[in-house]
Amino acid sequence: MERRSTGRRGSGGVGLVAVVAAGCAVAVLAAGPSWALRRPEPRPVVDVGATLVKPSNSDLEVVRIDPDPAPPGGSTTIHAFVGNGGPDTTASPFTVVVTLPEGVTPEEPFFPEDCEVFQNGHRVRCVFPAGLKSGRSATALVPVRLSPDLPLGPLQGGWVAVRSADDKDETNNRKPFEIRVVETTND
């Protein structure tokens, strides 16, 4: 099976066209949170460099971790934690997408360092290589800055999601997080 895509890197998915050959389908993928999380059925063979790799039988899951509280105008770090429930080691790369709530902006440096900001700064995408063993985890770290005019209290609307051709159970691929906006303490 061959998979080709055309589009400009950093364009936020606008106008991105993916063609999945060998009797599958042709899909036009639009900008938005869903394009990074969809995969064609049945699971395709994945082109990793010059080698075609059959997807593994692994189950990636997002684990909810709320970031440390921060004051208006302050900073904190989103921990996008993904575990592999197995039974196999991932044979394909996987993508973690962090969606930020209103009033929160990403600030580099990210981990891994090749994470990309897209969708006008509302999302950060991090790609991890194949090879996450069963029972192991991977974490993307996304430092963020809170707007100085945010009210105190819980700030909702943030999400962490994972997508992989290997993933057999998509029901656990997206979890919300909450940032507690707190008063500045004078020590």
TIDRENTI-432719 format. One record per atom (N, C-alpha, C): x, y, z; residue in three letters; residue number from 1; atom name. Coordinates in pm, 1 decimal. Each point is the difference from the previous one (the first is absolute). Layout:
<rs>
- u  v  w  res  n  atom
- X  Y  Z  ALA  NUM  CA
...
</rs>
This chain:
<rs>
- u  v  w  res  n  atom
- 84.9  -116.9  0.0  MET  1  N
- -84.9  116.9  0.0  MET  1  CA
- 88.5  121.8  0.0  MET  1  C
- -39.9  101.4  -71.1  GLU  2  N
- 78.9  121.5  -8.4  GLU  2  CA
- -79.7  115.4  56.4  GLU  2  C
- 67.3  86.4  73.3  ARG  3  N
- -65.1  117.7  57.7  ARG  3  CA
- 79.9  121.3  -40.9  ARG  3  C
- -65.7  94.3  -62.0  ARG  4  N
- 64.8  123.6  -41.0  ARG  4  CA
- -78.8  115.7  55.6  ARG  4  C
- 70.8  105.1  35.9  SER  5  N
- -70.3  120.5  42.3  SER  5  CA
- 71.4  119.6  -60.1  SER  5  C
- -81.4  100.7  -29.1  THR  6  N
- 56.5  124.3  -50.4  THR  6  CA
- -50.0  111.7  87.2  THR  6  C
- 80.2  98.8  17.9  GLY  7  N
- -38.4  113.0  83.5  GLY  7  CA
- 125.5  61.7  56.2  GLY  7  C
- -13.2  119.5  51.1  ARG  8  N
- 115.5  67.3  56.0  ARG  8  CA
- 6.9  -25.4  149.0  ARG  8  C
- 120.0  -27.1  48.4  ARG  9  N
- 21.5  -17.1  143.0  ARG  9  CA
- -29.8  132.2  69.1  ARG  9  C
- -71.2  -8.9  111.5  GLY  10  N
- -31.6  121.1  73.6  GLY  10  CA
- -123.5  71.0  -51.8  GLY  10  C
- -69.9  -57.1  -99.0  SER  11  N
- -118.0  67.2  -53.1  SER  11  CA
- -123.2  -29.9  83.0  SER  11  C
- 15.0  -78.0  108.4  GLY  12  N
- -114.7  -29.2  84.8  GLY  12  CA
- -95.6  -97.2  -63.3  GLY  12  C
- 41.5  -70.6  -104.1  GLY  13  N
- -85.1  -99.1  -62.7  GLY  13  CA
- -90.5  58.0  -106.1  GLY  13  C
- 1.3  130.2  -21.4  VAL  14  N
- -88.0  60.5  -97.9  VAL  14  CA
- 40.8  -47.1  -138.1  VAL  14  C
- -92.3  -58.4  -72.6  GLY  15  N
- 25.0  -45.9  -135.0  GLY  15  CA
- 80.5  -128.0  -6.1  GLY  15  C
- 21.7  -65.5  111.1  LEU  16  N
- 76.1  -123.4  1.7  LEU  16  CA
- -83.3  -109.9  -63.4  LEU  16  C
- 58.2  -69.8  -96.5  VAL  17  N
- -71.2  -107.4  -67.5  VAL  17  CA
- 78.8  -127.8  20.1  VAL  17  C
- -67.0  -103.3  45.9  ALA  18  N
- 66.3  -129.8  18.4  ALA  18  CA
- -64.3  -100.0  -93.5  ALA  18  C
- 83.1  -77.5  -66.8  VAL  19  N
- -50.8  -102.6  -88.8  VAL  19  CA
- 44.5  -134.5  56.2  VAL  19  C
- -96.3  -85.7  26.1  VAL  20  N
- 30.4  -133.5  48.3  VAL  20  CA
- -38.1  -95.3  -112.0  VAL  20  C
- 101.3  -66.2  -57.6  ALA  21  N
- -20.8  -82.5  -118.4  ALA  21  CA
- -29.1  -144.9  36.7  ALA  21  C
- 2.9  -85.2  -98.7  ALA  22  N
- -20.4  -144.5  11.9  ALA  22  CA
- -142.5  -33.0  43.7  ALA  22  C
- -95.8  62.1  -62.4  GLY  23  N
- -139.0  -36.1  23.1  GLY  23  CA
- -64.4  65.5  119.2  GLY  23  C
- 67.9  88.8  70.4  CYS  24  N
- -60.6  64.8  115.5  CYS  24  CA
- -83.1  118.3  -47.9  CYS  24  C
- 33.5  119.4  43.4  ALA  25  N
- -81.7  116.4  -33.1  ALA  25  CA
- 88.9  120.0  -21.8  ALA  25  C
- -61.5  104.9  -53.6  VAL  26  N
- 67.4  128.4  -12.5  VAL  26  CA
- -72.5  93.5  94.4  VAL  26  C
- 76.7  71.4  83.2  ALA  27  N
- -62.5  88.0  98.1  ALA  27  CA
- 64.5  136.8  -6.4  ALA  27  C
- -82.1  102.8  9.9  VAL  28  N
- 51.2  134.9  13.1  VAL  28  CA
- -11.4  33.5  147.5  VAL  28  C
- 112.3  33.1  60.7  LEU  29  N
- 3.3  25.6  143.0  LEU  29  CA
- 8.6  149.0  23.2  LEU  29  C
- -90.7  53.2  79.5  ALA  30  N
- -5.0  143.6  24.9  ALA  30  CA
- 65.5  32.9  132.6  ALA  30  C
- 24.7  128.1  19.7  ALA  31  N
- 57.7  45.6  125.8  ALA  31  CA
- -98.6  -26.4  112.6  ALA  31  C
- 50.7  -21.7  116.2  GLY  32  N
- -83.1  -23.4  117.0  GLY  32  CA
- 59.9  -111.7  80.5  GLY  32  C
- -52.7  -19.8  118.6  PRO  33  N
- 60.5  -97.3  89.4  PRO  33  CA
- -17.2  -143.6  -46.0  PRO  33  C
- -97.6  -27.7  -85.5  SER  34  N
- -27.7  -139.9  -32.0  SER  34  CA
- 94.5  -59.5  -101.7  SER  34  C
- 63.9  81.9  -86.0  TRP  35  N
- 81.5  -60.6  -105.0  TRP  35  CA
- 118.2  -75.0  58.0  TRP  35  C
- 55.5  48.5  107.9  ALA  36  N
- 118.0  -64.4  56.8  ALA  36  CA
- -35.7  -127.3  74.2  ALA  36  C
- -127.9  -23.6  22.8  LEU  37  N
- -40.1  -113.6  80.0  LEU  37  CA
- -70.7  -108.5  -79.5  LEU  37  C
- -19.6  19.2  -128.7  ARG  38  N
- -69.5  -100.2  -80.6  ARG  38  CA
- 99.5  -91.1  -68.4  ARG  38  C
- -44.0  -121.8  -24.9  ARG  39  N
- 81.0  -91.8  -78.0  ARG  39  CA
- -93.4  -81.7  -87.7  ARG  39  C
- 45.4  -40.0  -117.7  PRO  40  N
- -86.4  -79.1  -86.6  PRO  40  CA
- -16.5  -141.2  55.0  PRO  40  C
- -108.7  -62.6  -32.5  GLU  41  N
- -25.2  -140.0  34.9  GLU  41  CA
- 5.7  -83.0  -126.4  GLU  41  C
- 54.1  -117.2  -5.7  PRO  42  N
- 76.4  -62.3  107.4  PRO  42  CA
- 133.3  69.0  17.0  PRO  42  C
- 68.4  -30.7  111.4  ARG  43  N
- 126.7  65.0  28.4  ARG  43  CA
- 99.1  -28.0  -112.3  ARG  43  C
- 63.6  106.3  -52.4  PRO  44  N
- 89.7  -15.7  -113.6  PRO  44  CA
- 139.2  -45.0  42.0  PRO  44  C
- 73.7  -47.0  -97.4  VAL  45  N
- 142.3  -21.3  19.7  VAL  45  CA
- 62.4  137.8  2.9  VAL  45  C
- 94.5  23.4  90.4  VAL  46  N
- 57.8  131.5  18.4  VAL  46  CA
- 137.4  4.9  -64.2  VAL  46  C
- 24.8  106.0  -76.8  ASP  47  N
- 128.3  20.3  -64.1  ASP  47  CA
- 91.7  72.1  98.3  ASP  47  C
- 99.0  -71.1  53.4  VAL  48  N
- 97.6  57.7  91.1  VAL  48  CA
- 133.3  -1.6  -72.8  VAL  48  C
- 35.4  115.8  -58.5  GLY  49  N
- 120.6  5.8  -81.8  GLY  49  CA
- -21.5  -81.8  -125.0  GLY  49  C
- 91.8  -90.4  -29.9  ALA  50  N
- -10.5  -83.8  -119.6  ALA  50  CA
- -64.9  -133.4  32.3  ALA  50  C
- -42.6  -22.4  123.8  THR  51  N
- -53.6  -128.6  41.6  THR  51  CA
- -149.5  11.3  28.7  THR  51  C
- -78.6  -93.9  -51.3  LEU  52  N
- -142.1  -4.9  32.9  LEU  52  CA
- -16.3  -83.4  125.8  LEU  52  C
- -71.6  54.5  98.8  VAL  53  N
- -15.0  -64.8  129.3  VAL  53  CA
- -147.5  -24.7  25.2  VAL  53  C
- -33.2  -121.2  38.8  LYS  54  N
- -138.5  -32.5  37.0  LYS  54  CA
- -25.6  55.4  139.8  LYS  54  C
- -114.3  70.1  20.2  PRO  55  N
- -29.7  54.1  132.8  PRO  55  CA
- -0.1  -109.8  106.7  PRO  55  C
- 43.2  36.6  119.0  SER  56  N
- 2.8  -94.9  111.0  SER  56  CA
- -137.0  -7.6  66.2  SER  56  C
- -12.9  -90.2  92.4  ASN  57  N
- -120.7  -13.8  80.3  ASN  57  CA
- 28.8  69.0  133.4  ASN  57  C
- -5.0  132.5  -1.9  SER  58  N
- 26.9  76.6  121.8  SER  58  CA
- -117.9  92.9  28.5  SER  58  C
- -10.1  42.0  123.8  ASP  59  N
- -110.7  85.7  43.2  ASP  59  CA
- 56.7  122.7  69.9  ASP  59  C
- 2.8  111.6  -71.3  LEU  60  N
- 46.7  124.6  59.3  LEU  60  CA
- -114.0  66.7  75.1  LEU  60  C
- 32.2  55.3  116.2  GLU  61  N
- -100.9  62.3  85.2  GLU  61  CA
- 54.7  129.6  58.0  GLU  61  C
- -81.9  105.6  -4.6  VAL  62  N
- 35.7  125.6  64.9  VAL  62  CA
- -37.9  -10.7  147.3  VAL  62  C
- 93.2  36.9  87.1  VAL  63  N
- -24.2  1.6  144.0  VAL  63  CA
- -11.5  145.8  42.9  VAL  63  C
- -107.4  32.8  71.1  ARG  64  N
- -22.8  138.4  39.8  ARG  64  CA
- 97.3  41.1  109.7  ARG  64  C
- 69.5  109.6  -26.7  ILE  65  N
- 86.0  63.5  100.0  ILE  65  CA
- -26.6  149.4  -11.0  ILE  65  C
- -59.6  57.2  104.2  ASP  66  N
- -23.8  144.4  1.2  ASP  66  CA
- 131.8  71.0  30.2  ASP  66  C
- 28.3  110.2  -69.9  PRO  67  N
- 123.8  73.3  25.8  PRO  67  CA
- -4.3  69.9  136.2  PRO  67  C
- 117.1  42.7  46.6  ASP  68  N
- 7.8  75.0  124.8  ASP  68  CA
- -79.2  129.7  -14.3  ASP  68  C
- -61.0  47.1  108.8  PRO  69  N
- -71.6  128.4  -4.3  PRO  69  CA
- 95.1  113.6  -35.8  PRO  69  C
- -56.1  107.8  -52.4  ALA  70  N
- 79.5  117.2  -36.9  ALA  70  CA
- -85.3  125.2  14.9  ALA  70  C
- 62.7  114.1  28.3  PRO  71  N
- -74.6  125.7  10.9  PRO  71  CA
- -26.8  59.4  -137.9  PRO  71  C
- -93.4  94.4  -11.0  PRO  72  N
- -18.3  71.1  -126.5  PRO  72  CA
- 133.6  61.5  -42.7  PRO  72  C
- 36.3  -18.3  -127.0  GLY  73  N
- 127.2  48.7  -51.1  GLY  73  CA
- 116.8  -93.2  27.7  GLY  73  C
- -22.0  -103.3  79.7  GLY  74  N
- 105.3  -95.3  36.1  GLY  74  CA
- 12.0  -112.8  -100.3  GLY  74  C
- 85.6  -95.8  33.1  SER  75  N
- 21.3  -113.5  -90.1  SER  75  CA
- -9.8  -131.7  75.3  SER  75  C
- -26.6  -105.1  -75.1  THR  76  N
- -4.0  -136.8  49.5  THR  76  CA
- 33.6  -90.7  -117.9  THR  76  C
- 2.7  -129.5  23.2  THR  77  N
- 34.2  -94.2  -106.6  THR  77  CA
- -106.4  -107.7  -12.1  THR  77  C
- -47.3  -21.8  -123.0  ILE  78  N
- -93.2  -109.1  -29.5  ILE  78  CA
- 82.5  -126.9  -17.5  ILE  78  C
- -36.3  -106.2  72.0  HIS  79  N
- 64.3  -130.6  -12.0  HIS  79  CA
- -94.6  -89.7  -79.3  HIS  79  C
- 30.0  -18.9  -128.1  ALA  80  N
- -82.8  -84.6  -86.7  ALA  80  CA
- 53.1  -142.5  12.5  ALA  80  C
- -58.0  -76.2  90.7  PHE  81  N
- 48.0  -133.1  39.5  PHE  81  CA
- -76.9  -108.3  -75.9  PHE  81  C
- 73.1  -84.6  -71.3  VAL  82  N
- -60.1  -107.9  -79.5  VAL  82  CA
- 63.8  -131.5  41.7  VAL  82  C
- -82.1  -100.2  28.5  GLY  83  N
- 49.2  -132.8  34.7  GLY  83  CA
- -36.8  -100.9  -107.2  GLY  83  C
- 81.6  -105.0  -13.0  ASN  84  N
- -29.3  -109.4  -92.6  ASN  84  CA
- -45.8  -120.6  81.5  ASN  84  C
- -128.6  -31.7  -12.5  GLY  85  N
- -57.3  -114.2  69.6  GLY  85  CA
- 29.0  -132.6  -67.5  GLY  85  C
- 67.5  4.5  -115.2  GLY  86  N
- 43.4  -122.8  -68.3  GLY  86  CA
- -111.9  -74.3  -67.6  GLY  86  C
- 25.0  -124.0  -30.4  PRO  87  N
- 109.7  -81.9  47.7  PRO  87  CA
- 131.9  20.1  -75.8  PRO  87  C
- -2.6  68.8  -115.5  ASP  88  N
- 121.3  12.4  -81.0  ASP  88  CA
- 68.0  135.1  19.6  ASP  88  C
- 127.1  4.8  -39.4  THR  89  N
- 73.2  124.9  -15.5  THR  89  CA
- -53.8  69.7  -124.3  THR  89  C
- -10.3  133.9  3.4  THR  90  N
- -50.7  70.7  -117.9  THR  90  CA
- 95.6  -18.2  -118.1  THR  90  C
- -56.5  -28.7  -114.8  ALA  91  N
- 78.3  -17.9  -122.4  ALA  91  CA
- -2.2  126.9  -85.5  ALA  91  C
- -85.4  94.7  36.0  SER  92  N
- -17.4  123.1  -77.6  SER  92  CA
- 21.8  120.5  90.0  SER  92  C
- 36.9  113.8  -58.6  PRO  93  N
- 5.0  123.5  79.6  PRO  93  CA
- -140.0  34.5  50.9  PRO  93  C
- -6.3  82.2  105.4  PHE  94  N
- -129.6  46.9  47.6  PHE  94  CA
- 7.4  149.2  25.4  PHE  94  C
- -116.9  63.8  -10.8  THR  95  N
- -9.5  145.8  10.6  THR  95  CA
- -80.8  37.3  123.2  THR  95  C
- 54.4  90.8  78.9  VAL  96  N
- -69.1  54.3  116.3  VAL  96  CA
- -36.2  144.4  -33.3  VAL  96  C
- -127.9  35.6  20.4  VAL  97  N
- -47.1  136.5  -26.0  VAL  97  CA
- -54.1  57.4  130.3  VAL  97  C
- 52.9  116.6  37.0  VAL  98  N
- -46.4  71.9  119.0  VAL  98  CA
- -82.0  118.5  -48.6  VAL  98  C
- -127.7  4.4  40.4  THR  99  N
- -88.7  111.4  -30.7  THR  99  CA
- -5.6  88.5  123.6  THR  99  C
- 29.4  127.7  -16.7  LEU  100  N
- 7.1  91.8  113.3  LEU  100  CA
- -131.5  74.4  19.8  LEU  100  C
- -36.0  25.5  126.6  PRO  101  N
- -121.3  78.5  25.7  PRO  101  CA
- 20.8  146.1  -39.3  PRO  101  C
- -108.4  73.6  -15.4  GLU  102  N
- 7.2  143.1  -30.7  GLU  102  CA
- 78.5  70.8  109.7  GLU  102  C
- 82.7  96.7  -39.5  GLY  103  N
- 77.2  76.2  96.5  GLY  103  CA
- 132.9  -63.9  36.4  GLY  103  C
- 38.1  -107.5  -70.8  VAL  104  N
- 125.2  -70.3  27.1  VAL  104  CA
- 77.1  -11.3  -130.7  VAL  104  C
- 129.2  34.8  2.3  THR  105  N
- 82.3  -9.0  -120.5  THR  105  CA
- 123.0  -85.6  27.0  THR  105  C
- 42.6  -77.6  -100.6  PRO  106  N
- 118.2  -84.6  17.5  PRO  106  CA
- 127.2  84.8  -2.9  PRO  106  C
- 101.1  -45.7  75.4  GLU  107  N
- 130.3  68.3  3.7  GLU  107  CA
- 110.6  -104.8  -9.9  GLU  107  C
- 84.4  14.7  -99.1  GLU  108  N
- 113.2  -91.7  -13.4  GLU  108  CA
- 98.6  23.8  114.0  GLU  108  C
- 84.3  -97.5  32.6  PRO  109  N
- 27.4  -123.0  -72.9  PRO  109  CA
- -97.5  -111.5  39.0  PRO  109  C
- -32.2  -83.2  -98.8  PHE  110  N
- -86.4  -115.8  20.0  PHE  110  CA
- 86.4  -124.7  14.8  PHE  110  C
- -61.7  -105.7  51.5  PHE  111  N
- 63.3  -131.8  -2.8  PHE  111  CA
- -102.6  -97.7  -53.7  PHE  111  C
- 33.9  -73.4  -105.7  PRO  112  N
- 124.2  7.1  -75.0  PRO  112  CA
- 12.0  133.9  -71.5  PRO  112  C
- 124.4  35.6  -32.9  GLU  113  N
- 27.3  134.3  -51.9  GLU  113  CA
- -58.3  26.2  -138.3  GLU  113  C
- -39.0  -105.3  -73.2  ASP  114  N
- -56.3  21.2  -133.8  ASP  114  CA
- -152.6  12.3  0.4  ASP  114  C
- -61.4  17.8  116.9  CYS  115  N
- -144.6  25.7  5.1  CYS  115  CA
- -28.7  128.0  -77.6  CYS  115  C
- -118.6  5.0  -61.2  GLU  116  N
- -38.9  114.5  -82.7  GLU  116  CA
- -128.4  63.8  51.2  GLU  116  C
- -2.1  131.7  -0.2  VAL  117  N
- -120.8  75.0  31.5  VAL  117  CA
- -78.3  14.5  -129.5  VAL  117  C
- -130.5  -22.8  6.1  PHE  118  N
- -84.3  18.9  -117.8  PHE  118  CA
- -136.3  50.1  43.2  PHE  118  C
- -84.7  20.6  -95.4  GLN  119  N
- -135.2  53.5  17.4  GLN  119  CA
- 1.1  128.8  83.2  GLN  119  C
- 78.7  97.1  -49.6  ASN  120  N
- 9.5  133.4  60.5  ASN  120  CA
- 40.2  -2.9  146.9  ASN  120  C
- 85.6  -93.2  35.8  GLY  121  N
- 50.4  -6.9  136.6  GLY  121  CA
- -90.7  -71.6  97.7  GLY  121  C
- -109.1  -58.3  -47.7  HIS  122  N
- -94.0  -69.7  89.1  HIS  122  CA
- 34.9  -146.9  20.7  HIS  122  C
- 90.7  -51.9  -83.3  ARG  123  N
- 36.2  -141.5  11.2  ARG  123  CA
- 150.1  -17.9  -17.1  ARG  123  C
- 51.9  -105.9  64.3  VAL  124  N
- 139.0  -39.5  -15.6  VAL  124  CA
- -0.1  -148.0  -35.0  VAL  124  C
- 75.6  -34.2  -106.0  ARG  125  N
- 6.1  -137.7  -49.2  ARG  125  CA
- 142.7  -53.0  20.0  ARG  125  C
- 10.9  -118.9  60.9  CYS  126  N
- 128.1  -63.7  25.2  CYS  126  CA
- -5.4  -141.6  -56.6  CYS  126  C
- 100.0  -36.6  -79.8  VAL  127  N
- 4.4  -133.7  -60.5  VAL  127  CA
- 110.5  -79.6  67.9  VAL  127  C
- -36.5  -119.2  46.0  PHE  128  N
- 93.9  -91.4  64.7  PHE  128  CA
- 28.9  -116.0  -95.0  PHE  128  C
- 121.8  -51.8  1.6  PRO  129  N
- 35.0  -109.6  -90.2  PRO  129  CA
- -61.9  -132.2  44.8  PRO  129  C
- 1.7  -97.4  -90.4  ALA  130  N
- -42.8  -136.0  33.9  ALA  130  CA
- 91.1  -53.4  110.0  ALA  130  C
- -48.4  -104.0  68.3  GLY  131  N
- 84.8  -67.9  97.9  GLY  131  CA
- -40.1  18.1  144.4  GLY  131  C
- -119.7  58.9  27.1  LEU  132  N
- -45.1  11.3  138.9  LEU  132  CA
- -45.6  -138.0  46.0  LEU  132  C
- 70.4  -55.7  96.9  LYS  133  N
- -27.9  -136.6  47.2  LYS  133  CA
- -128.0  -5.5  81.5  LYS  133  C
- -59.4  -117.3  3.8  SER  134  N
- -118.0  -24.2  81.3  SER  134  CA
- 33.2  28.9  145.9  SER  134  C
- -89.9  70.3  68.6  GLY  135  N
- 21.9  33.8  139.5  GLY  135  CA
- 85.9  123.2  21.4  GLY  135  C
- 44.3  64.5  -107.5  ARG  136  N
- 83.0  120.0  8.8  ARG  136  CA
- -81.7  122.9  -35.5  ARG  136  C
- 58.2  117.4  22.2  SER  137  N
- -70.9  124.3  -28.4  SER  137  CA
- 91.9  99.5  -69.4  SER  137  C
- -62.9  100.6  -56.8  ALA  138  N
- 70.3  112.4  -62.0  ALA  138  CA
- -72.5  126.5  43.8  ALA  138  C
- 75.3  106.6  19.5  THR  139  N
- -59.0  126.1  44.5  THR  139  CA
- 52.6  115.4  -84.2  THR  139  C
- -93.7  77.6  -53.7  ALA  140  N
- 36.1  125.9  -65.0  ALA  140  CA
- -16.7  109.4  105.5  ALA  140  C
- 96.8  90.6  7.0  LEU  141  N
- -6.7  110.8  94.2  LEU  141  CA
- -21.5  128.6  -78.2  LEU  141  C
- -109.8  69.9  31.4  VAL  142  N
- -36.3  121.9  -71.6  VAL  142  CA
- -13.3  113.3  102.3  VAL  142  C
- 104.2  83.1  14.6  PRO  143  N
- -11.6  117.0  87.9  PRO  143  CA
- -101.0  99.5  -57.7  PRO  143  C
- -77.8  61.3  88.2  VAL  144  N
- -102.7  94.8  -43.8  VAL  144  CA
- 2.0  124.7  87.6  VAL  144  C
- -50.1  109.1  -56.1  ARG  145  N
- -14.3  126.8  71.8  ARG  145  CA
- -148.1  33.7  7.8  ARG  145  C
- -45.7  35.4  121.3  LEU  146  N
- -139.1  38.7  20.4  LEU  146  CA
- -15.5  149.4  -25.1  LEU  146  C
- -110.8  37.1  -59.3  SER  147  N
- -29.8  141.0  -25.0  SER  147  CA
- -12.2  72.2  134.7  SER  147  C
- 48.3  123.4  9.8  PRO  148  N
- -7.6  73.4  127.4  PRO  148  CA
- -142.3  36.4  42.0  PRO  148  C
- -96.2  -7.4  -92.5  ASP  149  N
- -137.8  36.3  34.8  ASP  149  CA
- -90.1  -120.1  28.4  ASP  149  C
- 57.6  -118.8  18.0  LEU  150  N
- -82.2  -117.1  31.4  LEU  150  CA
- -54.9  11.0  142.2  LEU  150  C
- -126.5  -39.5  20.2  PRO  151  N
- -55.3  1.9  135.9  PRO  151  CA
- 55.2  -118.1  81.6  PRO  151  C
- -2.2  15.3  131.2  LEU  152  N
- 43.9  -108.1  88.1  LEU  152  CA
- -99.5  -115.5  -6.4  LEU  152  C
- 51.0  -121.4  18.4  GLY  153  N
- -85.6  -118.2  -1.3  GLY  153  CA
- 44.5  -98.8  -105.2  GLY  153  C
- -81.2  -103.2  -21.8  PRO  154  N
- 37.5  -103.4  -97.6  PRO  154  CA
- -15.4  50.0  -143.5  PRO  154  C
- 99.6  -28.5  -82.1  LEU  155  N
- -3.0  35.1  -141.4  LEU  155  CA
- -11.6  -130.5  -78.0  LEU  155  C
- -113.6  -16.2  -66.8  GLN  156  N
- -25.4  -123.1  -73.7  GLN  156  CA
- 8.7  24.4  -149.3  GLN  156  C
- -10.0  -106.5  -77.9  GLY  157  N
- 3.9  11.4  -145.4  GLY  157  CA
- 128.2  -53.8  -59.8  GLY  157  C
- 90.7  -52.2  83.4  GLY  158  N
- 122.6  -59.3  -50.0  GLY  158  CA
- -14.4  -150.3  -17.2  GLY  158  C
- 66.9  -54.4  -102.5  TRP  159  N
- -6.8  -143.7  -30.2  TRP  159  CA
- 136.7  -52.5  -41.3  TRP  159  C
- 23.5  -126.6  28.8  VAL  160  N
- 115.2  -72.8  -52.9  VAL  160  CA
- -56.6  -117.6  -77.4  VAL  160  C
- 50.5  -21.6  -121.9  ALA  161  N
- -47.4  -110.6  -83.8  ALA  161  CA
- 120.1  -69.2  -63.3  ALA  161  C
- -15.3  -128.5  -30.8  VAL  162  N
- 105.2  -76.8  -66.3  VAL  162  CA
- -60.5  -71.8  -119.5  VAL  162  C
- 81.0  -17.1  -103.9  ARG  163  N
- -43.2  -68.6  -122.2  ARG  163  CA
- 114.6  -85.7  -51.2  ARG  163  C
- -32.1  -124.5  -37.5  SER  164  N
- 100.0  -90.2  -56.7  SER  164  CA
- -69.2  -104.0  -86.0  SER  164  C
- 66.1  -41.8  -106.8  ALA  165  N
- -52.3  -109.1  -83.0  ALA  165  CA
- -1.3  -130.0  78.5  ALA  165  C
- 79.2  -10.0  106.3  ASP  166  N
- 8.3  -122.0  81.4  ASP  166  CA
- -115.4  -14.0  98.5  ASP  166  C
- -63.0  109.4  36.4  ASP  167  N
- -93.3  0.1  112.7  ASP  167  CA
- -125.8  -80.2  -29.3  ASP  167  C
- -29.1  -96.5  85.2  LYS  168  N
- -116.0  -87.3  -19.9  LYS  168  CA
- -125.4  48.8  71.9  LYS  168  C
- 13.7  92.9  94.9  ASP  169  N
- -114.2  47.5  78.4  ASP  169  CA
- 4.4  152.3  6.6  ASP  169  C
- -85.5  65.7  -76.1  GLU  170  N
- 1.0  146.2  -4.8  GLU  170  CA
- -84.4  64.5  109.9  GLU  170  C
- -65.9  -78.4  83.8  THR  171  N
- -87.5  57.2  102.5  THR  171  CA
- 77.8  68.8  112.7  THR  171  C
- 129.2  -28.9  11.2  ASN  172  N
- 79.8  57.7  107.9  ASN  172  CA
- 109.3  93.9  -53.7  ASN  172  C
- -22.0  54.0  -118.1  ASN  173  N
- 101.8  80.2  -67.9  ASN  173  CA
- -9.9  149.3  24.2  ASN  173  C
- -94.3  46.6  80.7  ARG  174  N
- -18.1  143.3  21.4  ARG  174  CA
- -47.9  23.6  142.8  ARG  174  C
- 69.8  92.7  68.8  LYS  175  N
- -39.0  33.3  137.4  LYS  175  CA
- 12.1  150.5  19.1  LYS  175  C
- -89.6  57.9  81.9  PRO  176  N
- 9.3  143.3  29.3  PRO  176  CA
- 102.8  25.1  109.8  PRO  176  C
- 40.7  125.3  12.8  PHE  177  N
- 77.5  42.3  116.2  PHE  177  CA
- -54.1  135.2  44.6  PHE  177  C
- 29.8  34.8  122.7  GLU  178  N
- -48.5  124.4  59.1  GLU  178  CA
- 118.3  73.1  61.7  GLU  178  C
- 6.9  131.1  -24.2  ILE  179  N
- 103.1  82.8  61.4  ILE  179  CA
- -68.1  83.4  108.7  ILE  179  C
- 50.7  -7.8  121.8  ARG  180  N
- -53.8  83.6  108.5  ARG  180  CA
- 73.2  133.8  -2.1  ARG  180  C
- -77.0  106.4  -21.8  VAL  181  N
- 55.3  134.8  1.2  VAL  181  CA
- -11.8  49.8  144.6  VAL  181  C
- 115.7  31.6  58.4  VAL  182  N
- 5.4  33.8  142.4  VAL  182  CA
- 62.0  138.0  20.3  VAL  182  C
- -17.3  55.2  120.6  GLU  183  N
- 61.0  128.6  33.3  GLU  183  CA
- 150.5  -16.2  10.8  GLU  183  C
- 69.5  107.0  -28.3  THR  184  N
- 145.8  2.1  18.9  THR  184  CA
- 29.2  2.1  149.0  THR  184  C
- 93.0  -83.4  40.5  THR  185  N
- 37.3  -0.5  142.5  THR  185  CA
- 125.8  82.6  19.8  THR  185  C
- 2.3  75.5  105.9  ASN  186  N
- 119.8  78.9  36.2  ASN  186  CA
- 71.5  -71.1  113.7  ASN  186  C
- 113.5  -57.8  -33.7  ASP  187  N
- 75.8  -74.0  102.0  ASP  187  CA
- 102.0  86.9  67.1  ASP  187  C
</rs>
